Amino acid sequence: QVQFVESGGGLVQPGGSLRLSCAASGFAFSSYELSWYRQAPGKEREFVASISPGGRSTNYADSVKGRFTIFRDDVKQWMHLQMNSLKPEDTAVYYCHARFAANDYWGQGTQVIVSS
């Protein structure tokens, strides 16, 4: 079955960096667009970044442009999110996501806390 496992979250000071990772299995990884979403306490889940099959194109939420970079390894079936210049408003649970066969698939999430 389709499975995503996120890792790399933690506590970081404002201005710091983290790299999130998402290990995927159970589907044709290289054929699909992949995304990161996040959900802050008391807020709806929101789009962060996406990457096309093969990594040819990427898309970012305005709030993270220039600070976050999404990339993928289709051989190892990993997706990553490099997060730099972190701000307290980046605090959230981060989820990897894919949509295919009219279904949405999500990981369990990894917590990121940006605080001094």
VOBA-1610 file (N, C-alpha, C; in pm, whole numbers, padded with zeros to 5 digits, always signed):
BEGIN
Gln+00083-00118+00000Gln+00000+00000+00000Gln+00088+00125+00000Val+00027+00237-00035Val+00099+00364-00039Val+00138+00405+00103Gln+00263+00443+00118Gln+00311+00484+00249Gln+00410+00599+00235Phe+00393+00700+00321Phe+00487+00809+00334Phe+00535+00815+00478Val+00663+00832+00498Val+00718+00847+00633Val+00805+00972+00635Glu+00760+01074+00708Glu+00836+01198+00719Glu+00932+01192+00837Ser+01040+01268+00825Ser+01137+01279+00932Ser+01211+01412+00920Gly+01287+01446+01023Gly+01371+01564+01017Gly+01319+01685+01092Gly+01198+01676+01146Gly+01145+01788+01222Gly+01216+01805+01355Gly+01185+01916+01422Gly+01246+01941+01552Gly+01230+02085+01594Leu+01304+02121+01698Leu+01303+02257+01751Leu+01424+02332+01696Val+01400+02450+01642Val+01507+02530+01585Val+01483+02676+01619Gln+01590+02753+01633Gln+01577+02895+01662Gln+01542+02973+01536Pro+01476+03087+01550Pro+01450+03171+01433Pro+01580+03200+01357Gly+01572+03193+01225Gly+01688+03210+01141Gly+01763+03082+01111Gly+01727+02975+01179Gly+01795+02848+01159Gly+01742+02770+01039Ser+01795+02649+01025Ser+01761+02564+00910Ser+01725+02424+00956Leu+01641+02360+00876Leu+01608+02218+00893Leu+01589+02157+00755Arg+01615+02028+00745Arg+01582+01956+00622Arg+01486+01844+00657Leu+01368+01851+00598Leu+01270+01745+00615Leu+01286+01642+00505Ser+01258+01517+00539Ser+01267+01409+00442Ser+01138+01329+00443Cys+01106+01271+00328Cys+00986+01189+00314Cys+01023+01065+00234Ala+01015+00951+00298Ala+01040+00824+00230Ala+00907+00767+00182Ala+00902+00731+00055Ala+00776+00685-00005Ala+00789+00542-00056Ser+00677+00472-00055Ser+00674+00336-00108Ser+00531+00301-00149Gly+00519+00196-00230Gly+00388+00143-00264Gly+00323+00202-00387Phe+00396+00288-00460Phe+00339+00343-00584Phe+00454+00382-00677Ala+00419+00418-00799Ala+00519+00455-00901Ala+00568+00596-00873Phe+00658+00607-00777Phe+00704+00735-00721Phe+00743+00834-00830Ser+00822+00790-00926Ser+00879+00882-01023Ser+00776+00940-01119Ser+00656+00886-01119Ser+00554+00928-01217Ser+00464+01040-01168Tyr+00476+01077-01042Tyr+00377+01168-00985Tyr+00436+01294-00924Glu+00356+01400-00932Glu+00389+01522-00859Glu+00378+01493-00710Leu+00469+01551-00634Leu+00472+01536-00489Leu+00468+01674-00425Ser+00415+01679-00304Ser+00399+01808-00238Ser+00430+01798-00089Trp+00459+01914-00032Trp+00463+01932+00113Trp+00348+02026+00151Tyr+00280+01992+00258Tyr+00179+02077+00319Tyr+00217+02094+00466Arg+00154+02190+00530Arg+00176+02207+00673Arg+00047+02252+00741Gln+00040+02223+00869Gln-00076+02263+00947Gln-00030+02316+01082Ala-00056+02444+01104Ala-00022+02508+01230Ala-00137+02488+01328Pro-00109+02498+01458Pro-00215+02481+01558Pro-00331+02577+01534Gly-00452+02523+01530Gly-00570+02604+01513Gly-00595+02654+01373Lys-00514+02610+01276Lys-00529+02656+01138Lys-00553+02538+01045Glu-00601+02570+00924Glu-00621+02468+00824Glu-00487+02427+00762Arg-00485+02307+00709Arg-00367+02260+00639Arg-00346+02345+00514Glu-00221+02383+00486Glu-00193+02469+00371Glu-00078+02415+00288Phe-00084+02450+00161Phe+00019+02411+00065Phe+00149+02483+00096Val+00261+02410+00084Val+00394+02469+00102Val+00473+02468-00028Ala+00487+02349-00090Ala+00568+02338-00210Ala+00531+02210-00284Ser+00556+02209-00416Ser+00535+02090-00495Ser+00647+02075-00597Ile+00663+01951-00645Ile+00767+01922-00743Ile+00712+01822-00844Ser+00739+01849-00970Ser+00686+01766-01077Ser+00765+01636-01088Pro+00712+01540-01162Pro+00789+01418-01189Pro+00923+01452-01252Gly+01028+01391-01202Gly+01162+01421-01252Gly+01220+01550-01200Gly+01142+01627-01125Gly+01193+01750-01066Gly+01208+01865-01163Arg+01142+01857-01278Arg+01162+01960-01381Arg+01104+02095-01341Ser+01002+02093-01260Ser+00943+02220-01217Ser+00901+02213-01071Thr+00906+02326-01006Thr+00867+02337-00866Thr+00773+02456-00848Asn+00700+02453-00739Asn+00606+02559-00707Asn+00607+02579-00556Tyr+00600+02706-00514Tyr+00609+02737-00372Tyr+00500+02833-00329Ala+00456+02819-00205Ala+00370+02920-00146Ala+00449+03050-00132Asp+00382+03162-00147Asp+00450+03291-00138Asp+00523+03306-00005Ser+00468+03249+00100Ser+00525+03267+00234Ser+00660+03199+00251Val+00695+03106+00162Val+00821+03032+00178Val+00916+03053+00061Lys+00874+03123-00043Lys+00959+03145-00160Lys+01090+03211-00120Gly+01199+03158-00175Gly+01331+03212-00146Gly+01393+03157-00018Arg+01315+03086+00062Arg+01367+03029+00187Arg+01366+02876+00186Phe+01266+02817+00121Phe+01251+02672+00118Phe+01284+02620-00022Thr+01340+02499-00027Thr+01368+02433-00154Thr+01320+02289-00147Ile+01239+02250-00244Ile+01190+02112-00252Ile+01272+02038-00356Phe+01309+01914-00327Phe+01378+01832-00426Phe+01347+01685-00399Arg+01379+01605-00500Arg+01341+01464-00493Arg+01451+01375-00548Asp+01454+01251-00503Asp+01546+01149-00553Asp+01458+01033-00600Asp+01438+01023-00729Asp+01347+00920-00781Asp+01406+00780-00775Val+01536+00768-00761Val+01597+00635-00749Val+01572+00580-00608Lys+01598+00665-00508Lys+01581+00620-00370Lys+01438+00639-00320Gln+01356+00709-00399Gln+01216+00736-00362Gln+01207+00818-00233Trp+01279+00928-00235Trp+01276+01023-00126Trp+01239+01160-00181Met+01173+01238-00096Met+01150+01378-00125Met+01200+01457-00003His+01252+01576-00027His+01308+01656+00080His+01258+01800+00072Leu+01263+01865+00187Leu+01232+02008+00193Leu+01341+02075+00276Gln+01426+02151+00209Gln+01529+02227+00278Gln+01469+02360+00320Met+01470+02386+00450Met+01407+02506+00504Met+01515+02593+00569Asn+01534+02713+00515Asn+01632+02807+00567Asn+01561+02933+00617Ser+01633+03011+00693Ser+01579+03137+00747Ser+01442+03116+00810Leu+01433+03017+00894Leu+01304+02981+00954Leu+01252+03091+01044Lys+01119+03103+01043Lys+01050+03204+01122Lys+00952+03135+01218Pro+00916+03201+01327Pro+00819+03141+01418Pro+00689+03100+01348Glu+00649+03173+01246Glu+00525+03139+01175Glu+00539+03015+01087Asp+00659+02960+01077Asp+00676+02832+01007Asp+00646+02713+01099Thr+00622+02740+01226Thr+00589+02634+01320Thr+00462+02562+01275Ala+00471+02430+01259Ala+00359+02352+01208Ala+00399+02205+01203Val+00300+02120+01178Val+00328+01982+01140Val+00334+01979+00988Tyr+00441+01922+00935Tyr+00464+01917+00791Tyr+00435+01777+00739Tyr+00361+01773+00628Tyr+00315+01646+00570Tyr+00359+01634+00424Cys+00400+01517+00383Cys+00418+01493+00241Cys+00287+01438+00184His+00269+01464+00055His+00139+01439-00009His+00157+01403-00155Ala+00071+01314-00200Ala+00059+01287-00343Ala-00089+01260-00373Arg-00127+01293-00496Arg-00264+01266-00538Arg-00261+01187-00667Phe-00322+01071-00669Phe-00336+00992-00790Phe-00450+00895-00774Ala-00501+00851-00886Ala-00619+00763-00888Ala-00732+00825-00807Ala-00747+00956-00817Ala-00854+01030-00750Ala-00848+01020-00598Asn-00732+00987-00544Asn-00717+00977-00399Asn-00601+01065-00354Asp-00614+01118-00231Asp-00506+01191-00167Asp-00437+01101-00067Tyr-00305+01104-00070Tyr-00226+01023+00021Tyr-00137+01115+00105Trp-00133+01089+00235Trp-00061+01172+00330Trp+00027+01087+00420Gly+00138+01147+00463Gly+00217+01086+00567Gly+00160+01121+00703Gln+00230+01078+00809Gln+00182+01103+00945Gln+00226+01240+00996Gly+00319+01302+00925Gly+00364+01436+00961Gly+00486+01437+01051Thr+00559+01549+01043Thr+00673+01571+01131Thr+00662+01713+01185Gln+00683+01730+01315Gln+00663+01858+01383Gln+00785+01948+01369Val+00760+02071+01330Val+00864+02174+01327Val+00823+02286+01422Ile+00912+02320+01512Ile+00887+02430+01606Ile+01001+02531+01592Val+00965+02653+01560Val+01064+02760+01546Val+01044+02856+01663Ser+01138+02855+01754Ser+01123+02934+01875Ser+01258+02959+01939Ser+01270+03074+02002Ser+01392+03105+02075Ser+01378+03065+02222
//
